[in-house]
Amino acid sequence: MKYTGPSAKPHDSGVAVGIVVIQHGKLLLMKRTGGSTGEGTWAIPGGAVDFMEDPEDAAARELAEETGLKAQSFQMLGYTNDQHIKEKLHYIGFRLFYWRAKNYGAPQSNRNRMVRYQ
């Protein structure tokens, strides 16, 4: 999100969610693609919390968008203070939702991202 006007700042900041999904002792990871921060690295599913969006709703939306999985419940874990100096980005990342996958279906990879348990 770009800020303009009298309170403009020379960087972007925001709030994000990350979802820890464990099934059969393995962590669900996705490979970042398409110009995203950290492109080419593996990360847990997640993304930005939209304006006026509840963080739990954001977690459910991001999990569905990125993996095709539907969340049943979340539990708070903690947060990260993600600072990307080169890109001038600063996010408070709520890695505070935990969803233990049962047999709710397999995560879906697509042409834009690879998803798998590791």
VOPA-47253 format. One line per 3 residues: number of its first residue (from 0); their letters; for each residue x, y, z of N, C-alpha, C. Coordinates in Angstrom, 3 decimals. Atoms other than C-alpha are relative to their C-alpha. Example, Ala and Ser with C-alpha at 12.3 -4.5 7.8 and 13.67 -1.06 7.14 Angstrom:
% VOPA-47253
0> AS> 0.890 -1.190 0.000 12.300 -4.500 7.800 0.900 1.200 0.000 | -0.820 -1.190 -0.060 13.670 -1.060 7.140 -0.770 1.090 0.730
***
This chain:
% VOPA-47253
0> MKY> 0.839 -1.152 0.000 0.000 0.000 0.000 0.895 1.228 0.000 | -0.764 -1.235 0.101 1.415 3.411 -0.990 -0.738 1.103 0.751 | 0.577 -1.101 -0.752 0.837 6.382 1.281 0.271 1.313 -0.714
3> TGP> -0.153 -1.327 0.585 0.277 9.904 -0.070 -0.622 1.014 0.946 | 0.598 -1.036 -0.825 -0.728 13.222 1.432 0.927 0.470 1.098 | -0.836 -0.630 -1.018 0.483 15.107 4.506 0.717 -0.975 0.926
6> SAK> -0.662 0.967 -0.880 1.353 11.955 6.467 0.817 -1.025 -0.782 | -0.757 0.940 0.838 3.243 10.293 3.582 1.351 -0.297 0.616 | -1.313 0.412 -0.483 6.372 8.361 4.500 0.760 -0.655 -1.140
9> PHD> -0.811 0.530 1.103 9.264 7.112 2.357 0.073 -1.524 -0.054 | 0.008 1.464 0.004 8.431 3.443 2.981 -1.439 -0.503 0.123 | 1.311 0.623 -0.152 5.505 1.031 3.059 0.001 -0.841 1.265
12> SGV> 0.143 0.854 -1.175 4.241 -0.681 6.185 -1.404 -0.590 -0.014 | 1.305 0.634 -0.015 1.348 -2.969 6.937 -0.066 -1.153 0.973 | 0.262 1.141 -0.863 -0.086 -5.962 8.718 -0.233 -1.212 -0.885
15> AVG> 0.149 1.239 0.774 0.094 -9.537 7.441 -0.310 -1.162 0.938 | 0.222 1.236 -0.745 -0.886 -13.032 8.536 0.810 -1.113 -0.655 | -0.645 1.208 0.486 0.964 -16.307 8.185 -0.669 -1.179 0.686
18> IVV> 0.739 1.129 -0.549 -0.664 -19.686 8.695 0.909 -1.211 0.067 | -0.772 1.213 -0.218 1.188 -22.636 10.180 -0.961 -1.169 -0.125 | 0.840 1.173 0.222 -0.365 -25.847 8.866 0.888 -1.228 0.133
21> IQH> -0.763 1.230 -0.211 0.942 -29.180 10.146 -0.929 -1.182 -0.190 | 0.750 1.237 0.199 -0.280 -32.540 8.954 0.981 -1.148 0.017 | -0.854 1.181 -0.127 1.273 -35.862 9.928 1.445 0.400 0.293
24> GKL> -1.320 -0.435 -0.410 4.230 -34.001 11.479 0.777 0.805 -1.026 | -0.680 -0.779 1.043 5.045 -32.043 8.309 -0.631 1.375 -0.127 | 0.407 -1.384 0.132 4.859 -28.278 7.764 -0.342 0.312 -1.448
27> LLM> 0.403 -0.406 1.346 2.990 -26.888 4.755 0.761 1.258 -0.404 | -0.748 -1.140 0.531 5.206 -24.559 2.688 -0.376 0.236 -1.444 | 0.235 -0.339 1.399 4.764 -22.735 -0.591 1.200 0.777 -0.512
30> KRT> -1.118 -0.703 0.613 7.381 -21.422 -2.985 -0.492 1.338 -0.530 | 0.397 -1.349 0.416 7.138 -17.648 -3.487 0.390 0.237 -1.448 | -0.223 -0.233 1.427 6.817 -16.585 -7.120 -0.479 1.386 -0.399
33> GGS> 0.610 -1.162 0.633 5.937 -13.708 -9.412 0.336 1.357 0.564 | -0.399 -1.319 -0.452 7.918 -10.806 -8.011 -0.351 0.297 1.446 | 0.310 -0.240 -1.404 6.801 -11.262 -4.410 1.295 0.163 0.797
36> TGE> -1.162 -0.127 -0.872 9.153 -10.338 -1.573 0.484 -1.397 0.353 | -0.544 1.330 -0.272 11.458 -13.313 -1.122 -0.232 -0.979 -1.129 | 0.269 0.871 1.150 10.748 -14.672 -4.606 1.027 -1.130 -0.079
39> GTW> -0.861 1.173 0.114 12.137 -18.191 -5.014 0.252 -0.714 1.318 | -0.189 0.644 -1.301 12.126 -18.979 -1.277 -1.281 -0.717 0.419 | 1.145 0.720 -0.541 9.831 -21.286 0.667 -0.506 0.721 1.236
42> AIP> 0.606 -0.696 -1.132 7.396 -19.802 3.201 -1.330 -0.653 0.359 | 1.346 0.446 -0.362 4.225 -20.580 5.107 -1.005 0.844 -0.774 | 1.019 -0.789 0.696 0.997 -19.461 3.387 -0.360 1.246 0.804
45> GGA> 0.427 -1.210 -0.681 -0.150 -15.939 4.177 0.090 1.202 -0.903 | -0.049 -1.231 0.763 -0.360 -12.356 3.063 -0.595 1.144 0.778 | 0.444 -1.243 -0.622 -1.633 -8.871 3.780 -1.422 -0.097 0.554
48> VDF> 1.332 -0.198 -0.558 -4.593 -8.076 6.003 -0.563 1.247 -0.678 | 0.624 -1.127 0.690 -6.924 -5.831 3.982 -0.566 0.998 1.005 | 0.574 -1.049 -0.835 -8.262 -2.553 5.366 -1.338 -0.470 0.568
51> MED> 1.204 0.358 -0.750 -10.956 -3.287 7.997 -0.279 -1.509 0.005 | 0.185 1.455 0.001 -10.472 -7.067 7.596 0.470 -0.571 1.327 | -0.392 0.702 -1.212 -10.363 -9.248 10.675 1.174 -0.918 -0.320
54> PED> -1.147 0.862 0.295 -7.002 -11.083 10.902 -0.357 -1.477 -0.205 | 0.402 1.393 0.215 -8.745 -14.465 11.220 -0.645 -0.183 -1.364 | 0.591 0.068 1.333 -10.769 -13.742 8.088 1.092 0.071 -1.065
57> AAA> -1.127 -0.099 0.936 -7.545 -12.722 6.328 0.753 -1.322 -0.079 | -0.703 1.288 -0.017 -5.893 -15.980 7.405 -0.776 -1.049 -0.789 | 0.829 0.961 0.742 -8.808 -18.045 6.062 0.043 0.294 -1.498
60> REL> -0.029 -0.397 1.415 -8.826 -16.074 2.787 1.340 -0.334 -0.642 | -1.328 0.268 0.562 -5.065 -16.304 2.231 0.262 -1.498 -0.131 | -0.200 1.450 0.065 -4.997 -20.026 3.042 -0.765 -0.596 -1.175
63> AEE> 0.802 0.508 1.114 -7.801 -20.697 0.549 0.578 0.441 -1.340 | -0.548 -0.507 1.257 -6.269 -18.468 -2.159 1.296 -0.707 -0.382 | -1.337 0.503 0.300 -2.789 -19.927 -1.858 0.116 -1.515 -0.014
66> TGL> -0.126 1.458 -0.080 -3.460 -23.594 -1.133 -1.271 -0.752 -0.366 | 1.267 0.675 0.244 -7.130 -24.327 -1.800 -0.587 -0.632 1.255 | 0.489 0.591 -1.242 -7.511 -25.450 1.841 -0.969 0.945 0.693
69> KAQ> 0.978 -0.765 -0.773 -10.458 -24.306 3.939 0.331 -0.177 1.479 | -0.355 0.047 -1.415 -9.593 -23.425 7.543 -1.214 -0.288 0.863 | 1.061 0.295 -0.946 -11.660 -24.768 10.412 0.120 0.867 1.253
72> SFQ> -0.216 -0.823 -1.198 -10.103 -22.859 13.317 1.462 0.436 0.052 | -1.343 -0.536 -0.157 -7.054 -20.822 14.287 0.312 0.180 1.477 | -0.457 -0.268 -1.354 -5.016 -20.364 17.437 1.184 0.957 -0.083
75> MLG> -1.082 -0.973 0.032 -2.693 -17.466 18.194 1.330 -0.635 0.400 | -1.348 0.485 -0.309 1.051 -18.251 18.160 0.934 1.131 0.413 | -0.918 -1.111 -0.241 2.934 -14.928 18.064 0.033 0.903 -1.212
78> YTN> -0.105 -0.895 1.148 4.122 -12.312 15.604 1.463 0.153 -0.396 | -1.346 -0.322 0.467 7.134 -11.301 13.540 0.047 1.478 -0.357 | -0.238 -1.395 0.357 8.610 -7.875 12.872 0.874 -0.048 -1.249
81> DQH> -0.700 0.222 1.267 9.551 -8.208 9.188 0.438 1.311 -0.623 | -0.554 -1.227 0.580 11.851 -5.480 7.892 0.828 -0.363 -1.221 | -0.698 0.227 1.264 12.978 -5.551 4.267 0.606 1.342 -0.408
84> IKE> -0.648 -1.296 0.166 15.462 -2.688 4.110 0.116 0.395 -1.470 | -0.203 -0.305 1.421 16.256 -2.917 0.379 -1.299 0.434 -0.674 | 1.294 -0.308 0.615 12.573 -2.858 -0.604 -0.758 1.098 0.744
87> KLH> 0.649 -1.010 -0.846 11.710 -0.294 2.117 -1.390 -0.443 0.440 | 1.256 0.573 -0.491 8.983 -2.553 3.508 0.137 -0.347 1.473 | 0.032 0.382 -1.413 8.039 -3.074 7.144 -1.391 -0.533 0.307
90> YIG> 1.269 0.647 -0.312 5.310 -5.534 8.122 0.052 -0.614 1.383 | 0.203 0.786 -1.208 4.085 -6.779 11.442 -0.767 -1.225 -0.476 | 0.587 1.229 0.527 3.346 -10.376 10.549 -0.567 -0.850 1.108
93> FRL> 0.647 0.836 -1.002 0.827 -12.174 12.704 0.123 -1.457 -0.391 | -0.176 1.431 0.173 2.241 -15.668 12.507 -0.659 -0.645 1.204 | 0.643 0.358 -1.240 -0.194 -16.121 15.246 -1.224 -0.853 -0.191
96> FYW> 1.126 0.912 0.189 -2.704 -18.432 13.700 0.543 -1.374 -0.344 | -0.441 1.372 0.194 -2.233 -22.132 13.833 -1.208 -0.829 -0.359 | 1.098 0.861 0.408 -4.431 -24.550 11.995 0.545 -1.400 -0.182
99> RAK> -0.467 1.374 0.123 -3.905 -28.259 12.462 -0.869 -0.695 -1.038 | 0.730 0.646 1.096 -4.885 -29.932 9.212 -0.321 -1.432 0.382 | 0.365 1.404 -0.170 -6.764 -33.178 9.483 -0.140 -0.552 -1.406
102> NYG> 0.195 0.499 1.358 -8.192 -34.825 6.397 -1.002 0.888 -0.735 | 0.887 -0.952 0.663 -9.745 -31.704 4.879 0.353 0.182 -1.465 | -0.395 -0.118 1.390 -8.176 -32.278 1.486 1.472 0.343 -0.135
105> APQ> -1.414 -0.264 0.260 -4.773 -31.888 -0.089 0.177 1.420 -0.515 | -0.271 -1.337 0.545 -3.199 -28.487 -0.786 0.216 -0.092 -1.504 | -0.067 0.007 1.456 -3.284 -27.523 -4.449 1.082 0.949 -0.511
108> SNR> -0.961 -0.834 0.710 -0.297 -26.274 -6.433 -0.654 0.463 -1.290 | 0.471 -0.430 1.309 -0.923 -24.279 -9.594 1.178 0.549 -0.785 | -1.110 -0.434 0.851 1.110 -22.736 -12.397 0.773 1.164 0.596
111> NRM> -0.664 -1.144 -0.610 1.972 -19.735 -10.200 0.703 -0.314 1.311 | -0.647 0.312 -1.278 3.011 -21.502 -7.003 -0.002 -1.496 0.252 | -0.135 1.398 -0.394 4.202 -24.839 -5.693 -0.277 -0.079 1.495
114> VRY> 0.367 0.169 -1.399 2.720 -26.033 -2.385 0.248 -1.456 0.373 | -0.215 1.379 -0.461 3.835 -29.084 -0.394 0.349 -0.046 1.476 | -0.397 0.231 -1.382 4.372 -30.527 3.056 1.458 -0.422 0.009
117> Q> -1.415 0.374 -0.136 8.015 -30.788 4.160 0.287 -0.346 1.441
***
